[in-house]
Amino acid sequence: MNKYIVTLTKDERETLAALTSKGKHKSQKILNALILLGCDEGEYQTKRSTNDEIARILNISMRKIDRVKERFVMESIEVALNGRKKNRTYD
């Protein structure tokens, strides 16, 4: 399995921290923000948590953590938070 390394900028960390602490957002978006904050290996992170710790604390699967990290690294922070848009065609 590929290892994806999450490195957040100071602005990204501030945005994610604000998202998790105030306002009305979907629970999955908040959960994804918490995953990214916990997995951050950037210079602004004071203590990085392991995937095992994050999975145990948030009561989620390791696969969920891997998917969020992959979306952040391969696509964008928006896709990591909100998921991919589904292409629906109606006949």
C-alpha positions, 0 to 999 in steps of 0.5 A: 500500500502506498504511503501518503504524507500529509503536510499542511500549511499554517493557513490550512491548519488554521482553516481546519481547526476553525472548521472543527471548532465552530459553525455547522458542517456535515459530520463527515467533513469535520471527521475528515478535517480531524483526520488531516489535522492528526496526520499532519507532518508539516512544520506547524504540527506540534505532535503527530498522531499515529494512524492507530491512535487516530482510528481508535480515538475517532472510532473509524477504520484505518482504510478511511484514514488512508482514503482521506490522506490519498485524496489530500495528496493526489487531489486537493484539500477540498476533495479530502474534506468533501469527497469526490463529486459523483457524475450522474447522468439521467436518461 
